[in-house]
């Protein structure tokens, strides 16, 4: 029954001492975690996953968040080529794991055919929960909170994604009159745990979608985060102007609050901009650059420590760059379609600035020499690799997966997006097309320009 909550700061512009700016992760001892894992694995996991729609990939094994970035960007690219307007709505549930009712989780499990005894056992394990919080000043006293679905528990994510999926599926049926269609693939709200994104072709369709979303959260006894429940309008200047005039006269409401029309918003780590996919990539890189440069300065201090002044010590700088900075800077770069040349140059400038900083060379040092001497890849090549690897991942998904269906439709119709861009990349690199290759991942990874590179400099 006893649970210790660990506070994890969400980051961003918030402050650590403010409780709403922290996530509270439930952590029990090994024995109750083992018992819950056995119950979830044997009695709940299979039916919950099999009953999930293809629009919910949170908590689903074998899926990545990049799939739900690839899908809306593909839809946006198609609609923009056709000159059509698209309104992208983002909905975020406020304190989902703190407010979700455990009864909804049990009902969802029962509807999907989970073992009744496993449902009862899981409920009993979480029925009389006692929590204490681990803070910087120590541990608080235990307090009774009753039956809850804890964030970080073995079954919490699996049952919670099912609750949201079940509620939205009932009110947003695919091929509904207001839903988008990508060729022969019907669209519906995309869900990653408690984050929801939805596309509409007009203001009235967006209003009806908001009305249905309000019904969903009311039935589940939840609330929407008003600051993160926003929308953007992507289209021509004339289309956007018309939408703004319409919303000024009659605001877009979701329940008792207005859904604000923004220039951009962040979803699953990527920024979507009303100016299109190219500007979305630019805004994403801009948002990350400051944090990466700050991390680079910290690495420079580590490298300058006397303990690093040994043969091979400077390899620490490259190791930390490749292991820490690059994954953060290029996270989700496989979905960066229509990437501007200016962004590639900007990324290369960040990398060269870092190398000059840690190796203490003049800012006028040739960038080509720096990359050669450190074995660091050009940023455009890194992005090429991420795009090709994302194609390989999507091709391995089941045919019922949404990303796989969107990809196949995109490849068949030759619509703008990842498939066309990776074909051009493979042609440029003079390697086999990743969209048609029959090689497995290991064999294809050995081709020049794709395989992993050992970026550790020689210590000879």
Residue pairs with C-beta under 8 A, 6 or more apart in sequence:
1 128
1 129
1 130
2 28
2 29
2 130
2 132
2 142
3 26
3 27
3 28
3 129
3 130
3 131
3 132
3 150
4 26
4 27
4 28
4 131
4 132
4 133
4 134
4 139
5 24
5 25
5 26
5 27
5 131
5 132
5 133
5 134
6 24
6 25
6 27
6 134
6 152
7 22
7 23
7 24
7 133
7 134
7 135
8 22
8 23
8 24
8 25
9 16
9 21
9 22
10 21
10 22
10 23
12 21
14 20
14 21
15 21
16 22
20 95
23 151
24 98
24 133
24 151
25 151
25 152
26 131
26 150
26 151
26 152
26 153
26 156
27 152
28 36
28 153
32 125
33 154
35 125
36 122
36 125
36 153
36 154
36 155
37 154
39 118
39 121
39 122
39 125
39 155
40 118
40 122
40 154
40 155
40 158
42 115
42 118
43 114
43 115
43 117
43 118
43 119
43 121
43 122
44 109
44 114
44 115
44 118
44 119
44 122
44 155
44 158
44 159
45 158
47 109
47 112
47 113
47 114
47 115
48 108
48 109
48 112
48 114
48 158
48 159
48 162
49 60
49 61
49 158
50 112
51 111
51 112
51 113
51 162
52 60
52 161
52 162
52 165
53 165
53 169
53 188
54 400
54 401
54 402
54 405
55 165
55 168
55 169
55 174
55 188
55 189
55 190
55 191
55 402
56 161
56 162
56 164
56 165
56 168
56 191
56 192
57 63
57 64
57 65
57 67
57 68
57 191
57 192
57 402
58 157
58 161
58 191
58 192
58 193
58 194
58 195
59 157
59 158
59 160
59 161
59 193
60 161
62 397
63 397
63 401
64 393
65 192
65 268
65 269
65 332
66 332
66 334
66 335
66 390
66 393
67 394
67 397
67 401
67 402
67 403
68 190
68 192
68 197
68 268
68 403
69 267
69 268
69 270
69 332
69 335
70 334
70 335
70 390
70 394
70 403
70 406
70 407
70 417
70 418
71 190
71 402
71 403
71 406
72 88
72 190
72 197
72 199
72 272
73 277
73 280
73 335
73 337
73 417
74 182
74 406
74 407
74 410
74 415
74 417
74 418
75 86
75 180
75 182
75 187
75 199
75 406
76 86
76 88
76 234
76 276
76 277
77 277
77 337
77 338
77 415
77 416
77 417
78 182
78 415
78 416
78 417
79 85
79 86
79 180
79 201
79 234
80 86
80 234
80 235
80 276
80 277
81 415
81 416
83 236
84 201
84 235
85 201
85 202
85 233
85 234
85 235
85 236
85 239
85 240
85 243
86 180
86 199
86 200
86 201
86 233
86 234
86 235
87 199
87 200
87 201
87 202
87 203
87 205
87 206
87 231
87 232
87 233
87 234
87 243
88 197
88 198
88 199
88 231
88 232
88 233
88 234
88 272
89 197
89 198
89 199
89 200
89 206
89 209
89 210
89 229
89 230
89 231
89 259
90 195
90 196
90 197
90 228
90 229
90 230
90 231
90 265
90 267
91 189
91 195
91 196
91 197
91 198
91 213
91 224
91 228
91 229
91 254
92 194
92 195
92 196
92 224
92 225
92 228
92 229
93 164
93 194
93 196
93 217
93 222
93 223
93 224
93 225
94 222
94 223
94 224
94 225
95 223
96 160
96 193
96 194
96 222
97 149
97 150
97 151
97 156
97 160
98 148
98 151
99 221
99 222
99 223
100 149
100 160
100 163
100 220
100 222
101 220
101 221
102 123
102 126
102 147
102 148
102 149
104 163
104 220
104 221
105 149
105 159
105 160
105 162
105 163
106 119
106 122
106 123
108 159
108 162
108 163
108 166
109 118
109 119
109 122
109 159
109 162
110 116
110 119
111 166
112 162
122 155
122 159
123 147
126 147
126 148
126 149
126 150
126 153
127 146
127 147
128 144
128 146
128 147
129 144
129 145
129 146
129 147
129 148
129 150
130 142
130 143
130 144
130 145
131 142
131 143
131 145
132 139
132 140
132 141
132 142
132 143
133 139
133 140
149 156
149 159
149 160
150 156
151 157
157 193
160 193
160 194
161 191
161 193
163 220
164 191
164 193
164 194
164 196
164 220
165 191
167 216
167 219
167 220
168 188
168 189
168 191
168 196
168 213
168 216
169 188
170 216
171 212
171 213
171 215
171 216
172 179
172 188
172 189
172 198
172 209
172 212
173 179
173 188
174 186
174 187
174 188
175 181
175 186
176 188
178 200
178 201
178 205
178 208
178 209
179 186
179 187
179 188
180 187
180 199
180 200
180 201
181 187
182 406
182 409
183 409
183 412
183 413
183 415
184 409
185 402
185 405
185 406
185 409
187 199
188 198
189 196
189 197
189 198
189 209
189 213
190 196
190 197
190 198
190 402
192 268
195 267
195 268
196 213
197 267
198 209
198 213
200 206
200 209
203 243
203 246
203 247
203 252
206 231
206 252
206 259
207 252
207 253
210 252
210 253
210 254
210 255
210 259
211 254
213 224
213 254
214 224
214 254
214 255
217 223
217 224
217 255
218 255
224 254
224 255
224 257
226 257
228 265
229 254
229 257
229 259
230 259
230 260
230 261
230 262
230 265
231 252
231 259
231 260
231 261
231 262
232 261
232 262
232 263
232 264
232 265
232 272
232 273
232 274
233 239
233 240
233 243
233 244
233 261
233 274
234 274
234 275
234 276
235 243
240 274
243 261
244 261
247 261
251 258
251 259
252 258
252 259
252 261
253 259
262 274
263 273
263 274
263 275
264 271
264 272
264 273
264 274
264 280
264 283
265 271
265 272
266 272
266 287
268 332
269 331
269 332
270 280
270 284
270 332
270 335
271 280
271 283
271 284
271 287
272 280
273 279
273 280
273 282
273 283
276 338
277 337
277 338
278 338
278 339
278 340
281 336
281 338
281 339
281 340
281 343
282 340
282 342
282 343
284 332
284 336
285 329
285 343
285 346
285 347
288 328
288 329
289 346
289 350
291 328
292 325
292 328
292 329
292 350
293 350
293 353
295 324
295 325
295 328
296 321
296 325
296 353
296 354
296 357
296 358
297 357
299 317
299 320
299 321
299 324
299 325
299 354
299 358
300 317
300 357
300 358
302 308
302 316
302 320
303 313
303 314
303 316
303 317
303 358
307 313
308 314
308 316
311 459
312 459
314 358
314 359
314 457
315 456
315 457
315 459
317 358
317 359
318 374
318 375
318 376
318 455
318 456
318 457
319 456
321 351
321 354
321 376
322 455
325 354
326 382
329 347
329 350
330 347
330 379
330 382
330 383
330 386
333 382
333 383
333 386
333 387
334 383
334 386
334 387
334 389
334 390
334 418
335 390
335 418
336 343
336 383
336 387
337 416
337 417
337 418
337 421
338 416
339 383
344 379
344 380
344 383
347 379
347 380
347 383
348 367
348 378
348 379
348 380
351 371
351 376
351 379
352 367
352 370
352 371
353 363
355 361
355 370
355 371
355 374
355 376
356 362
356 363
356 365
356 370
359 370
359 374
361 370
370 376
371 377
371 378
373 457
374 455
374 457
375 453
375 454
375 455
375 456
375 457
376 455
377 385
377 453
377 455
381 449
384 425
384 429
384 449
385 449
385 450
387 418
387 421
387 422
387 425
388 422
388 425
388 426
388 434
388 450
389 450
390 418
391 407
391 418
391 419
391 422
391 434
391 435
392 434
392 441
392 444
394 403
394 404
394 407
394 418
395 404
395 407
395 435
397 403
397 404
398 404
399 405
407 418
407 419
409 415
410 417
410 418
410 419
410 420
411 419
411 435
414 420
419 435
422 433
422 434
422 435
423 433
423 435
426 432
426 433
426 434
426 435
427 433
429 448
429 449
429 450
431 447
431 448
431 449
431 450
432 439
432 444
432 447
434 444
434 450
437 444
444 450
445 451
445 452
